[in-house]
């Protein structure tokens, strides 16, 4: 069941702000300003069940 976000009573400005916030969560792009993705990704790849040989 998909999740959703709703509000009962809000001004049009508040509704627009909430929609803008929710839109940020839908964005696929992310920034790795510190560079931890280069370390995280290989660890995740090695620890995933698909890469385990049994």
mmCIF entry with sequence, helices, sheets and N, C-alpha, C, O atoms, coordinates in Angstrom:
data_MODEL
# 
_entry.id   MODEL 
# 
_entity.id                         1 
_entity.type                       polymer 
_entity.pdbx_number_of_molecules   1 
# 
_entity_poly.entity_id                      1 
_entity_poly.type                           'polypeptide(L)' 
_entity_poly.nstd_linkage                   no 
_entity_poly.nstd_monomer                   no 
_entity_poly.pdbx_seq_one_letter_code       
;(UNK)(UNK)(UNK)(UNK)(UNK)(UNK)(UNK)(UNK)(UNK)(UNK)(UNK)(UNK)(UNK)(UNK)(UNK)(UNK)
(UNK)(UNK)(UNK)(UNK)(UNK)(UNK)(UNK)(UNK)(UNK)(UNK)(UNK)(UNK)(UNK)(UNK)(UNK)(UNK)
(UNK)(UNK)(UNK)(UNK)(UNK)(UNK)(UNK)(UNK)(UNK)(UNK)(UNK)(UNK)(UNK)(UNK)(UNK)(UNK)
(UNK)(UNK)(UNK)(UNK)(UNK)(UNK)
;
_entity_poly.pdbx_seq_one_letter_code_can   XXXXXXXXXXXXXXXXXXXXXXXXXXXXXXXXXXXXXXXXXXXXXXXXXXXXXX 
_entity_poly.pdbx_strand_id                 A 
# 
loop_
_entity_poly_seq.entity_id 
_entity_poly_seq.num 
_entity_poly_seq.mon_id 
_entity_poly_seq.hetero 
1 1  UNK n 
1 2  UNK n 
1 3  UNK n 
1 4  UNK n 
1 5  UNK n 
1 6  UNK n 
1 7  UNK n 
1 8  UNK n 
1 9  UNK n 
1 10 UNK n 
1 11 UNK n 
1 12 UNK n 
1 13 UNK n 
1 14 UNK n 
1 15 UNK n 
1 16 UNK n 
1 17 UNK n 
1 18 UNK n 
1 19 UNK n 
1 20 UNK n 
1 21 UNK n 
1 22 UNK n 
1 23 UNK n 
1 24 UNK n 
1 25 UNK n 
1 26 UNK n 
1 27 UNK n 
1 28 UNK n 
1 29 UNK n 
1 30 UNK n 
1 31 UNK n 
1 32 UNK n 
1 33 UNK n 
1 34 UNK n 
1 35 UNK n 
1 36 UNK n 
1 37 UNK n 
1 38 UNK n 
1 39 UNK n 
1 40 UNK n 
1 41 UNK n 
1 42 UNK n 
1 43 UNK n 
1 44 UNK n 
1 45 UNK n 
1 46 UNK n 
1 47 UNK n 
1 48 UNK n 
1 49 UNK n 
1 50 UNK n 
1 51 UNK n 
1 52 UNK n 
1 53 UNK n 
1 54 UNK n 
# 
_struct_asym.id          A 
_struct_asym.entity_id   1 
# 
loop_
_struct_conf.conf_type_id 
_struct_conf.id 
_struct_conf.pdbx_PDB_helix_id 
_struct_conf.beg_label_comp_id 
_struct_conf.beg_label_asym_id 
_struct_conf.beg_label_seq_id 
_struct_conf.pdbx_beg_PDB_ins_code 
_struct_conf.end_label_comp_id 
_struct_conf.end_label_asym_id 
_struct_conf.end_label_seq_id 
_struct_conf.pdbx_end_PDB_ins_code 
_struct_conf.beg_auth_comp_id 
_struct_conf.beg_auth_asym_id 
_struct_conf.beg_auth_seq_id 
_struct_conf.end_auth_comp_id 
_struct_conf.end_auth_asym_id 
_struct_conf.end_auth_seq_id 
_struct_conf.pdbx_PDB_helix_class 
_struct_conf.details 
_struct_conf.pdbx_PDB_helix_length 
HELX_P HELX_P1 AA1 UNK A 12 ? UNK A 26 ? UNK A 12 UNK A 26 1 ? 15 
HELX_P HELX_P2 AA2 UNK A 37 ? UNK A 47 ? UNK A 37 UNK A 47 1 ? 11 
HELX_P HELX_P3 AA3 UNK A 49 ? UNK A 51 ? UNK A 49 UNK A 51 5 ? 3  
# 
_struct_conf_type.id          HELX_P 
_struct_conf_type.criteria    ? 
_struct_conf_type.reference   ? 
# 
loop_
_atom_site.group_PDB 
_atom_site.id 
_atom_site.type_symbol 
_atom_site.label_atom_id 
_atom_site.label_alt_id 
_atom_site.label_comp_id 
_atom_site.label_asym_id 
_atom_site.label_entity_id 
_atom_site.label_seq_id 
_atom_site.pdbx_PDB_ins_code 
_atom_site.Cartn_x 
_atom_site.Cartn_y 
_atom_site.Cartn_z 
_atom_site.occupancy 
_atom_site.B_iso_or_equiv 
_atom_site.pdbx_formal_charge 
_atom_site.auth_seq_id 
_atom_site.auth_comp_id 
_atom_site.auth_asym_id 
_atom_site.auth_atom_id 
_atom_site.pdbx_PDB_model_num 
ATOM 1   N N  . UNK A 1 1  ? 0.843  -1.170  0.000  1.00 0.00 ? 1  UNK A N  1 
ATOM 2   C CA . UNK A 1 1  ? 0.000  0.000   0.000  1.00 0.00 ? 1  UNK A CA 1 
ATOM 3   C C  . UNK A 1 1  ? 0.892  1.238   0.000  1.00 0.00 ? 1  UNK A C  1 
ATOM 4   O O  . UNK A 1 1  ? 1.753  1.367   0.870  1.00 0.00 ? 1  UNK A O  1 
ATOM 5   N N  . UNK A 1 2  ? 0.711  2.136   -0.937 1.00 0.00 ? 2  UNK A N  1 
ATOM 6   C CA . UNK A 1 2  ? 1.556  3.330   -0.997 1.00 0.00 ? 2  UNK A CA 1 
ATOM 7   C C  . UNK A 1 2  ? 1.247  4.281   0.151  1.00 0.00 ? 2  UNK A C  1 
ATOM 8   O O  . UNK A 1 2  ? 0.112  4.373   0.619  1.00 0.00 ? 2  UNK A O  1 
ATOM 9   N N  . UNK A 1 3  ? 2.273  4.978   0.586  1.00 0.00 ? 3  UNK A N  1 
ATOM 10  C CA . UNK A 1 3  ? 2.077  5.973   1.635  1.00 0.00 ? 3  UNK A CA 1 
ATOM 11  C C  . UNK A 1 3  ? 1.666  7.297   0.997  1.00 0.00 ? 3  UNK A C  1 
ATOM 12  O O  . UNK A 1 3  ? 1.856  7.513   -0.200 1.00 0.00 ? 3  UNK A O  1 
ATOM 13  N N  . UNK A 1 4  ? 1.112  8.159   1.803  1.00 0.00 ? 4  UNK A N  1 
ATOM 14  C CA . UNK A 1 4  ? 0.709  9.465   1.293  1.00 0.00 ? 4  UNK A CA 1 
ATOM 15  C C  . UNK A 1 4  ? 0.811  10.483  2.409  1.00 0.00 ? 4  UNK A C  1 
ATOM 16  O O  . UNK A 1 4  ? 0.903  10.129  3.584  1.00 0.00 ? 4  UNK A O  1 
ATOM 17  N N  . UNK A 1 5  ? 0.794  11.737  2.033  1.00 0.00 ? 5  UNK A N  1 
ATOM 18  C CA . UNK A 1 5  ? 0.899  12.850  2.963  1.00 0.00 ? 5  UNK A CA 1 
ATOM 19  C C  . UNK A 1 5  ? -0.344 13.706  2.777  1.00 0.00 ? 5  UNK A C  1 
ATOM 20  O O  . UNK A 1 5  ? -0.682 14.077  1.653  1.00 0.00 ? 5  UNK A O  1 
ATOM 21  N N  . UNK A 1 6  ? -1.020 14.020  3.862  1.00 0.00 ? 6  UNK A N  1 
ATOM 22  C CA . UNK A 1 6  ? -2.249 14.808  3.754  1.00 0.00 ? 6  UNK A CA 1 
ATOM 23  C C  . UNK A 1 6  ? -2.344 15.779  4.917  1.00 0.00 ? 6  UNK A C  1 
ATOM 24  O O  . UNK A 1 6  ? -1.749 15.559  5.972  1.00 0.00 ? 6  UNK A O  1 
ATOM 25  N N  . UNK A 1 7  ? -3.076 16.827  4.726  1.00 0.00 ? 7  UNK A N  1 
ATOM 26  C CA . UNK A 1 7  ? -3.346 17.775  5.793  1.00 0.00 ? 7  UNK A CA 1 
ATOM 27  C C  . UNK A 1 7  ? -4.801 18.195  5.702  1.00 0.00 ? 7  UNK A C  1 
ATOM 28  O O  . UNK A 1 7  ? -5.399 18.189  4.626  1.00 0.00 ? 7  UNK A O  1 
ATOM 29  N N  . UNK A 1 8  ? -5.357 18.558  6.837  1.00 0.00 ? 8  UNK A N  1 
ATOM 30  C CA . UNK A 1 8  ? -6.780 18.855  6.886  1.00 0.00 ? 8  UNK A CA 1 
ATOM 31  C C  . UNK A 1 8  ? -7.087 20.336  6.703  1.00 0.00 ? 8  UNK A C  1 
ATOM 32  O O  . UNK A 1 8  ? -8.017 20.697  5.982  1.00 0.00 ? 8  UNK A O  1 
ATOM 33  N N  . UNK A 1 9  ? -6.309 21.189  7.351  1.00 0.00 ? 9  UNK A N  1 
ATOM 34  C CA . UNK A 1 9  ? -6.610 22.606  7.317  1.00 0.00 ? 9  UNK A CA 1 
ATOM 35  C C  . UNK A 1 9  ? -5.307 23.381  7.199  1.00 0.00 ? 9  UNK A C  1 
ATOM 36  O O  . UNK A 1 9  ? -4.518 23.423  8.143  1.00 0.00 ? 9  UNK A O  1 
ATOM 37  N N  . UNK A 1 10 ? -5.086 23.980  6.068  1.00 0.00 ? 10 UNK A N  1 
ATOM 38  C CA . UNK A 1 10 ? -3.866 24.746  5.860  1.00 0.00 ? 10 UNK A CA 1 
ATOM 39  C C  . UNK A 1 10 ? -4.134 25.806  4.802  1.00 0.00 ? 10 UNK A C  1 
ATOM 40  O O  . UNK A 1 10 ? -4.969 25.632  3.915  1.00 0.00 ? 10 UNK A O  1 
ATOM 41  N N  . UNK A 1 11 ? -3.410 26.895  4.919  1.00 0.00 ? 11 UNK A N  1 
ATOM 42  C CA . UNK A 1 11 ? -3.534 27.950  3.915  1.00 0.00 ? 11 UNK A CA 1 
ATOM 43  C C  . UNK A 1 11 ? -2.897 27.470  2.612  1.00 0.00 ? 11 UNK A C  1 
ATOM 44  O O  . UNK A 1 11 ? -2.180 26.469  2.598  1.00 0.00 ? 11 UNK A O  1 
ATOM 45  N N  . UNK A 1 12 ? -3.156 28.172  1.543  1.00 0.00 ? 12 UNK A N  1 
ATOM 46  C CA . UNK A 1 12 ? -2.581 27.774  0.252  1.00 0.00 ? 12 UNK A CA 1 
ATOM 47  C C  . UNK A 1 12 ? -1.056 27.890  0.295  1.00 0.00 ? 12 UNK A C  1 
ATOM 48  O O  . UNK A 1 12 ? -0.365 27.103  -0.351 1.00 0.00 ? 12 UNK A O  1 
ATOM 49  N N  . UNK A 1 13 ? -0.524 28.856  1.042  1.00 0.00 ? 13 UNK A N  1 
ATOM 50  C CA . UNK A 1 13 ? 0.928  28.971  1.179  1.00 0.00 ? 13 UNK A CA 1 
ATOM 51  C C  . UNK A 1 13 ? 1.497  27.766  1.921  1.00 0.00 ? 13 UNK A C  1 
ATOM 52  O O  . UNK A 1 13 ? 2.521  27.221  1.509  1.00 0.00 ? 13 UNK A O  1 
ATOM 53  N N  . UNK A 1 14 ? 0.860  27.346  2.996  1.00 0.00 ? 14 UNK A N  1 
ATOM 54  C CA . UNK A 1 14 ? 1.322  26.170  3.742  1.00 0.00 ? 14 UNK A CA 1 
ATOM 55  C C  . UNK A 1 14 ? 1.227  24.914  2.887  1.00 0.00 ? 14 UNK A C  1 
ATOM 56  O O  . UNK A 1 14 ? 2.120  24.068  2.927  1.00 0.00 ? 14 UNK A O  1 
ATOM 57  N N  . UNK A 1 15 ? 0.164  24.789  2.122  1.00 0.00 ? 15 UNK A N  1 
ATOM 58  C CA . UNK A 1 15 ? 0.015  23.623  1.247  1.00 0.00 ? 15 UNK A CA 1 
ATOM 59  C C  . UNK A 1 15 ? 1.138  23.589  0.213  1.00 0.00 ? 15 UNK A C  1 
ATOM 60  O O  . UNK A 1 15 ? 1.702  22.528  -0.052 1.00 0.00 ? 15 UNK A O  1 
ATOM 61  N N  . UNK A 1 16 ? 1.466  24.739  -0.372 1.00 0.00 ? 16 UNK A N  1 
ATOM 62  C CA . UNK A 1 16 ? 2.522  24.800  -1.379 1.00 0.00 ? 16 UNK A CA 1 
ATOM 63  C C  . UNK A 1 16 ? 3.877  24.444  -0.758 1.00 0.00 ? 16 UNK A C  1 
ATOM 64  O O  . UNK A 1 16 ? 4.673  23.740  -1.378 1.00 0.00 ? 16 UNK A O  1 
ATOM 65  N N  . UNK A 1 17 ? 4.137  24.918  0.441  1.00 0.00 ? 17 UNK A N  1 
ATOM 66  C CA . UNK A 1 17 ? 5.393  24.591  1.118  1.00 0.00 ? 17 UNK A CA 1 
ATOM 67  C C  . UNK A 1 17 ? 5.500  23.092  1.373  1.00 0.00 ? 17 UNK A C  1 
ATOM 68  O O  . UNK A 1 17 ? 6.562  22.501  1.176  1.00 0.00 ? 17 UNK A O  1 
ATOM 69  N N  . UNK A 1 18 ? 4.414  22.482  1.805  1.00 0.00 ? 18 UNK A N  1 
ATOM 70  C CA . UNK A 1 18 ? 4.430  21.041  2.068  1.00 0.00 ? 18 UNK A CA 1 
ATOM 71  C C  . UNK A 1 18 ? 4.627  20.254  0.785  1.00 0.00 ? 18 UNK A C  1 
ATOM 72  O O  . UNK A 1 18 ? 5.339  19.250  0.777  1.00 0.00 ? 18 UNK A O  1 
ATOM 73  N N  . UNK A 1 19 ? 4.009  20.695  -0.290 1.00 0.00 ? 19 UNK A N  1 
ATOM 74  C CA . UNK A 1 19 ? 4.219  20.020  -1.577 1.00 0.00 ? 19 UNK A CA 1 
ATOM 75  C C  . UNK A 1 19 ? 5.672  20.138  -2.029 1.00 0.00 ? 19 UNK A C  1 
ATOM 76  O O  . UNK A 1 19 ? 6.243  19.183  -2.555 1.00 0.00 ? 19 UNK A O  1 
ATOM 77  N N  . UNK A 1 20 ? 6.269  21.316  -1.821 1.00 0.00 ? 20 UNK A N  1 
ATOM 78  C CA . UNK A 1 20 ? 7.674  21.501  -2.189 1.00 0.00 ? 20 UNK A CA 1 
ATOM 79  C C  . UNK A 1 20 ? 8.577  20.575  -1.392 1.00 0.00 ? 20 UNK A C  1 
ATOM 80  O O  . UNK A 1 20 ? 9.518  19.999  -1.938 1.00 0.00 ? 20 UNK A O  1 
ATOM 81  N N  . UNK A 1 21 ? 8.294  20.428  -0.097 1.00 0.00 ? 21 UNK A N  1 
ATOM 82  C CA . UNK A 1 21 ? 9.086  19.524  0.735  1.00 0.00 ? 21 UNK A CA 1 
ATOM 83  C C  . UNK A 1 21 ? 8.933  18.088  0.257  1.00 0.00 ? 21 UNK A C  1 
ATOM 84  O O  . UNK A 1 21 ? 9.924  17.367  0.138  1.00 0.00 ? 21 UNK A O  1 
ATOM 85  N N  . UNK A 1 22 ? 7.711  17.668  -0.017 1.00 0.00 ? 22 UNK A N  1 
ATOM 86  C CA . UNK A 1 22 ? 7.482  16.296  -0.474 1.00 0.00 ? 22 UNK A CA 1 
ATOM 87  C C  . UNK A 1 22 ? 8.129  16.052  -1.832 1.00 0.00 ? 22 UNK A C  1 
ATOM 88  O O  . UNK A 1 22 ? 8.581  14.940  -2.108 1.00 0.00 ? 22 UNK A O  1 
ATOM 89  N N  . UNK A 1 23 ? 8.180  17.072  -2.679 1.00 0.00 ? 23 UNK A N  1 
ATOM 90  C CA . UNK A 1 23 ? 8.814  16.939  -3.987 1.00 0.00 ? 23 UNK A CA 1 
ATOM 91  C C  . UNK A 1 23 ? 10.313 16.674  -3.829 1.00 0.00 ? 23 UNK A C  1 
ATOM 92  O O  . UNK A 1 23 ? 10.902 15.972  -4.651 1.00 0.00 ? 23 UNK A O  1 
ATOM 93  N N  . UNK A 1 24 ? 10.932 17.223  -2.792 1.00 0.00 ? 24 UNK A N  1 
ATOM 94  C CA . UNK A 1 24 ? 12.358 16.984  -2.562 1.00 0.00 ? 24 UNK A CA 1 
ATOM 95  C C  . UNK A 1 24 ? 12.635 15.509  -2.301 1.00 0.00 ? 24 UNK A C  1 
ATOM 96  O O  . UNK A 1 24 ? 13.676 14.997  -2.713 1.00 0.00 ? 24 UNK A O  1 
ATOM 97  N N  . UNK A 1 25 ? 11.724 14.821  -1.627 1.00 0.00 ? 25 UNK A N  1 
ATOM 98  C CA . UNK A 1 25 ? 11.908 13.405  -1.346 1.00 0.00 ? 25 UNK A CA 1 
ATOM 99  C C  . UNK A 1 25 ? 11.765 12.548  -2.598 1.00 0.00 ? 25 UNK A C  1 
ATOM 100 O O  . UNK A 1 25 ? 12.255 11.419  -2.628 1.00 0.00 ? 25 UNK A O  1 
ATOM 101 N N  . UNK A 1 26 ? 11.111 13.056  -3.617 1.00 0.00 ? 26 UNK A N  1 
ATOM 102 C CA . UNK A 1 26 ? 10.905 12.297  -4.842 1.00 0.00 ? 26 UNK A CA 1 
ATOM 103 C C  . UNK A 1 26 ? 12.078 12.427  -5.811 1.00 0.00 ? 26 UNK A C  1 
ATOM 104 O O  . UNK A 1 26 ? 12.173 11.660  -6.770 1.00 0.00 ? 26 UNK A O  1 
ATOM 105 N N  . UNK A 1 27 ? 12.968 13.384  -5.575 1.00 0.00 ? 27 UNK A N  1 
ATOM 106 C CA . UNK A 1 27 ? 14.101 13.579  -6.472 1.00 0.00 ? 27 UNK A CA 1 
ATOM 107 C C  . UNK A 1 27 ? 15.055 12.401  -6.377 1.00 0.00 ? 27 UNK A C  1 
ATOM 108 O O  . UNK A 1 27 ? 15.338 11.913  -5.283 1.00 0.00 ? 27 UNK A O  1 
ATOM 109 N N  . UNK A 1 28 ? 15.544 11.950  -7.504 1.00 0.00 ? 28 UNK A N  1 
ATOM 110 C CA . UNK A 1 28 ? 16.442 10.797  -7.558 1.00 0.00 ? 28 UNK A CA 1 
ATOM 111 C C  . UNK A 1 28 ? 17.906 11.215  -7.411 1.00 0.00 ? 28 UNK A C  1 
ATOM 112 O O  . UNK A 1 28 ? 18.743 10.407  -7.009 1.00 0.00 ? 28 UNK A O  1 
ATOM 113 N N  . UNK A 1 29 ? 18.211 12.443  -7.726 1.00 0.00 ? 29 UNK A N  1 
ATOM 114 C CA . UNK A 1 29 ? 19.591 12.908  -7.692 1.00 0.00 ? 29 UNK A CA 1 
ATOM 115 C C  . UNK A 1 29 ? 20.021 13.200  -6.258 1.00 0.00 ? 29 UNK A C  1 
ATOM 116 O O  . UNK A 1 29 ? 19.252 13.744  -5.466 1.00 0.00 ? 29 UNK A O  1 
ATOM 117 N N  . UNK A 1 30 ? 21.212 12.844  -5.949 1.00 0.00 ? 30 UNK A N  1 
ATOM 118 C CA . UNK A 1 30 ? 21.754 13.146  -4.633 1.00 0.00 ? 30 UNK A CA 1 
ATOM 119 C C  . UNK A 1 30 ? 23.186 13.613  -4.767 1.00 0.00 ? 30 UNK A C  1 
ATOM 120 O O  . UNK A 1 30 ? 23.848 13.335  -5.768 1.00 0.00 ? 30 UNK A O  1 
ATOM 121 N N  . UNK A 1 31 ? 23.653 14.305  -3.784 1.00 0.00 ? 31 UNK A N  1 
ATOM 122 C CA . UNK A 1 31 ? 25.035 14.779  -3.810 1.00 0.00 ? 31 UNK A CA 1 
ATOM 123 C C  . UNK A 1 31 ? 25.836 14.049  -2.754 1.00 0.00 ? 31 UNK A C  1 
ATOM 124 O O  . UNK A 1 31 ? 25.360 13.780  -1.651 1.00 0.00 ? 31 UNK A O  1 
ATOM 125 N N  . UNK A 1 32 ? 27.030 13.745  -3.114 1.00 0.00 ? 32 UNK A N  1 
ATOM 126 C CA . UNK A 1 32 ? 27.952 13.103  -2.192 1.00 0.00 ? 32 UNK A CA 1 
ATOM 127 C C  . UNK A 1 32 ? 29.133 14.047  -2.022 1.00 0.00 ? 32 UNK A C  1 
ATOM 128 O O  . UNK A 1 32 ? 30.230 13.779  -2.512 1.00 0.00 ? 32 UNK A O  1 
ATOM 129 N N  . UNK A 1 33 ? 28.904 15.144  -1.331 1.00 0.00 ? 33 UNK A N  1 
ATOM 130 C CA . UNK A 1 33 ? 29.916 16.181  -1.219 1.00 0.00 ? 33 UNK A CA 1 
ATOM 131 C C  . UNK A 1 33 ? 31.133 15.730  -0.434 1.00 0.00 ? 33 UNK A C  1 
ATOM 132 O O  . UNK A 1 33 ? 32.233 16.231  -0.667 1.00 0.00 ? 33 UNK A O  1 
ATOM 133 N N  . UNK A 1 34 ? 30.963 14.798  0.490  1.00 0.00 ? 34 UNK A N  1 
ATOM 134 C CA . UNK A 1 34 ? 32.081 14.329  1.296  1.00 0.00 ? 34 UNK A CA 1 
ATOM 135 C C  . UNK A 1 34 ? 32.848 13.222  0.576  1.00 0.00 ? 34 UNK A C  1 
ATOM 136 O O  . UNK A 1 34 ? 34.035 13.019  0.830  1.00 0.00 ? 34 UNK A O  1 
ATOM 137 N N  . UNK A 1 35 ? 32.175 12.515  -0.313 1.00 0.00 ? 35 UNK A N  1 
ATOM 138 C CA . UNK A 1 35 ? 32.823 11.449  -1.066 1.00 0.00 ? 35 UNK A CA 1 
ATOM 139 C C  . UNK A 1 35 ? 32.695 10.080  -0.431 1.00 0.00 ? 35 UNK A C  1 
ATOM 140 O O  . UNK A 1 35 ? 33.468 9.179   -0.759 1.00 0.00 ? 35 UNK A O  1 
ATOM 141 N N  . UNK A 1 36 ? 31.753 9.899   0.460  1.00 0.00 ? 36 UNK A N  1 
ATOM 142 C CA . UNK A 1 36 ? 31.583 8.614   1.128  1.00 0.00 ? 36 UNK A CA 1 
ATOM 143 C C  . UNK A 1 36 ? 30.975 7.547   0.236  1.00 0.00 ? 36 UNK A C  1 
ATOM 144 O O  . UNK A 1 36 ? 31.076 6.359   0.543  1.00 0.00 ? 36 UNK A O  1 
ATOM 145 N N  . UNK A 1 37 ? 30.355 7.940   -0.849 1.00 0.00 ? 37 UNK A N  1 
ATOM 146 C CA . UNK A 1 37 ? 29.757 6.965   -1.759 1.00 0.00 ? 37 UNK A CA 1 
ATOM 147 C C  . UNK A 1 37 ? 30.776 6.011   -2.344 1.00 0.00 ? 37 UNK A C  1 
ATOM 148 O O  . UNK A 1 37 ? 30.455 4.858   -2.630 1.00 0.00 ? 37 UNK A O  1 
ATOM 149 N N  . UNK A 1 38 ? 32.011 6.480   -2.525 1.00 0.00 ? 38 UNK A N  1 
ATOM 150 C CA . UNK A 1 38 ? 33.075 5.627   -3.065 1.00 0.00 ? 38 UNK A CA 1 
ATOM 151 C C  . UNK A 1 38 ? 33.437 4.512   -2.098 1.00 0.00 ? 38 UNK A C  1 
ATOM 152 O O  . UNK A 1 38 ? 33.921 3.459   -2.512 1.00 0.00 ? 38 UNK A O  1 
ATOM 153 N N  . UNK A 1 39 ? 33.205 4.740   -0.823 1.00 0.00 ? 39 UNK A N  1 
ATOM 154 C CA . UNK A 1 39 ? 33.464 3.712   0.186  1.00 0.00 ? 39 UNK A CA 1 
ATOM 155 C C  . UNK A 1 39 ? 32.213 2.884   0.428  1.00 0.00 ? 39 UNK A C  1 
ATOM 156 O O  . UNK A 1 39 ? 32.291 1.662   0.548  1.00 0.00 ? 39 UNK A O  1 
ATOM 157 N N  . UNK A 1 40 ? 31.057 3.541   0.502  1.00 0.00 ? 40 UNK A N  1 
ATOM 158 C CA . UNK A 1 40 ? 29.794 2.880   0.814  1.00 0.00 ? 40 UNK A CA 1 
ATOM 159 C C  . UNK A 1 40 ? 29.392 1.866   -0.251 1.00 0.00 ? 40 UNK A C  1 
ATOM 160 O O  . UNK A 1 40 ? 28.979 0.754   0.076  1.00 0.00 ? 40 UNK A O  1 
ATOM 161 N N  . UNK A 1 41 ? 29.507 2.238   -1.509 1.00 0.00 ? 41 UNK A N  1 
ATOM 162 C CA . UNK A 1 41 ? 29.012 1.377   -2.584 1.00 0.00 ? 41 UNK A CA 1 
ATOM 163 C C  . UNK A 1 41 ? 29.720 0.018   -2.660 1.00 0.00 ? 41 UNK A C  1 
ATOM 164 O O  . UNK A 1 41 ? 29.041 -1.003  -2.771 1.00 0.00 ? 41 UNK A O  1 
ATOM 165 N N  . UNK A 1 42 ? 31.055 -0.037  -2.606 1.00 0.00 ? 42 UNK A N  1 
ATOM 166 C CA . UNK A 1 42 ? 31.693 -1.368  -2.637 1.00 0.00 ? 42 UNK A CA 1 
ATOM 167 C C  . UNK A 1 42 ? 31.348 -2.224  -1.420 1.00 0.00 ? 42 UNK A C  1 
ATOM 168 O O  . UNK A 1 42 ? 31.203 -3.441  -1.537 1.00 0.00 ? 42 UNK A O  1 
ATOM 169 N N  . UNK A 1 43 ? 31.216 -1.594  -0.254 1.00 0.00 ? 43 UNK A N  1 
ATOM 170 C CA . UNK A 1 43 ? 30.844 -2.354  0.937  1.00 0.00 ? 43 UNK A CA 1 
ATOM 171 C C  . UNK A 1 43 ? 29.435 -2.915  0.778  1.00 0.00 ? 43 UNK A C  1 
ATOM 172 O O  . UNK A 1 43 ? 29.181 -4.072  1.112  1.00 0.00 ? 43 UNK A O  1 
ATOM 173 N N  . UNK A 1 44 ? 28.529 -2.101  0.271  1.00 0.00 ? 44 UNK A N  1 
ATOM 174 C CA . UNK A 1 44 ? 27.159 -2.565  0.052  1.00 0.00 ? 44 UNK A CA 1 
ATOM 175 C C  . UNK A 1 44 ? 27.124 -3.681  -0.982 1.00 0.00 ? 44 UNK A C  1 
ATOM 176 O O  . UNK A 1 44 ? 26.372 -4.643  -0.832 1.00 0.00 ? 44 UNK A O  1 
ATOM 177 N N  . UNK A 1 45 ? 27.931 -3.559  -2.028 1.00 0.00 ? 45 UNK A N  1 
ATOM 178 C CA . UNK A 1 45 ? 27.963 -4.601  -3.058 1.00 0.00 ? 45 UNK A CA 1 
ATOM 179 C C  . UNK A 1 45 ? 28.473 -5.928  -2.489 1.00 0.00 ? 45 UNK A C  1 
ATOM 180 O O  . UNK A 1 45 ? 27.937 -6.990  -2.809 1.00 0.00 ? 45 UNK A O  1 
ATOM 181 N N  . UNK A 1 46 ? 29.493 -5.867  -1.658 1.00 0.00 ? 46 UNK A N  1 
ATOM 182 C CA . UNK A 1 46 ? 30.060 -7.095  -1.085 1.00 0.00 ? 46 UNK A CA 1 
ATOM 183 C C  . UNK A 1 46 ? 29.142 -7.730  -0.056 1.00 0.00 ? 46 UNK A C  1 
ATOM 184 O O  . UNK A 1 46 ? 29.154 -8.947  0.126  1.00 0.00 ? 46 UNK A O  1 
ATOM 185 N N  . UNK A 1 47 ? 28.356 -6.920  0.608  1.00 0.00 ? 47 UNK A N  1 
ATOM 186 C CA . UNK A 1 47 ? 27.522 -7.460  1.682  1.00 0.00 ? 47 UNK A CA 1 
ATOM 187 C C  . UNK A 1 47 ? 26.115 -7.841  1.225  1.00 0.00 ? 47 UNK A C  1 
ATOM 188 O O  . UNK A 1 47 ? 25.333 -8.365  2.018  1.00 0.00 ? 47 UNK A O  1 
ATOM 189 N N  . UNK A 1 48 ? 25.786 -7.591  -0.026 1.00 0.00 ? 48 UNK A N  1 
ATOM 190 C CA . UNK A 1 48 ? 24.445 -7.948  -0.484 1.00 0.00 ? 48 UNK A CA 1 
ATOM 191 C C  . UNK A 1 48 ? 24.354 -9.449  -0.721 1.00 0.00 ? 48 UNK A C  1 
ATOM 192 O O  . UNK A 1 48 ? 25.338 -10.069 -1.125 1.00 0.00 ? 48 UNK A O  1 
ATOM 193 N N  . UNK A 1 49 ? 23.202 -10.038 -0.479 1.00 0.00 ? 49 UNK A N  1 
ATOM 194 C CA . UNK A 1 49 ? 23.040 -11.486 -0.664 1.00 0.00 ? 49 UNK A CA 1 
ATOM 195 C C  . UNK A 1 49 ? 23.317 -11.956 -2.091 1.00 0.00 ? 49 UNK A C  1 
ATOM 196 O O  . UNK A 1 49 ? 23.701 -13.109 -2.290 1.00 0.00 ? 49 UNK A O  1 
ATOM 197 N N  . UNK A 1 50 ? 23.133 -11.103 -3.070 1.00 0.00 ? 50 UNK A N  1 
ATOM 198 C CA . UNK A 1 50 ? 23.340 -11.496 -4.453 1.00 0.00 ? 50 UNK A CA 1 
ATOM 199 C C  . UNK A 1 50 ? 24.816 -11.792 -4.738 1.00 0.00 ? 50 UNK A C  1 
ATOM 200 O O  . UNK A 1 50 ? 25.129 -12.543 -5.662 1.00 0.00 ? 50 UNK A O  1 
ATOM 201 N N  . UNK A 1 51 ? 25.714 -11.210 -3.954 1.00 0.00 ? 51 UNK A N  1 
ATOM 202 C CA . UNK A 1 51 ? 27.163 -11.406 -4.204 1.00 0.00 ? 51 UNK A CA 1 
ATOM 203 C C  . UNK A 1 51 ? 27.757 -12.513 -3.346 1.00 0.00 ? 51 UNK A C  1 
ATOM 204 O O  . UNK A 1 51 ? 28.935 -12.837 -3.496 1.00 0.00 ? 51 UNK A O  1 
ATOM 205 N N  . UNK A 1 52 ? 26.984 -13.087 -2.469 1.00 0.00 ? 52 UNK A N  1 
ATOM 206 C CA . UNK A 1 52 ? 27.503 -14.156 -1.604 1.00 0.00 ? 52 UNK A CA 1 
ATOM 207 C C  . UNK A 1 52 ? 27.488 -15.473 -2.367 1.00 0.00 ? 52 UNK A C  1 
ATOM 208 O O  . UNK A 1 52 ? 26.503 -15.830 -3.015 1.00 0.00 ? 52 UNK A O  1 
ATOM 209 N N  . UNK A 1 53 ? 28.558 -16.154 -2.276 1.00 0.00 ? 53 UNK A N  1 
ATOM 210 C CA . UNK A 1 53 ? 28.670 -17.454 -2.953 1.00 0.00 ? 53 UNK A CA 1 
ATOM 211 C C  . UNK A 1 53 ? 28.536 -18.534 -1.894 1.00 0.00 ? 53 UNK A C  1 
ATOM 212 O O  . UNK A 1 53 ? 29.227 -18.500 -0.876 1.00 0.00 ? 53 UNK A O  1 
ATOM 213 N N  . UNK A 1 54 ? 27.647 -19.498 -2.132 1.00 0.00 ? 54 UNK A N  1 
ATOM 214 C CA . UNK A 1 54 ? 27.427 -20.487 -1.087 1.00 0.00 ? 54 UNK A CA 1 
ATOM 215 C C  . UNK A 1 54 ? 27.530 -21.822 -1.587 1.00 0.00 ? 54 UNK A C  1 
ATOM 216 O O  . UNK A 1 54 ? 27.371 -22.780 -0.830 1.00 0.00 ? 54 UNK A O  1 
# 
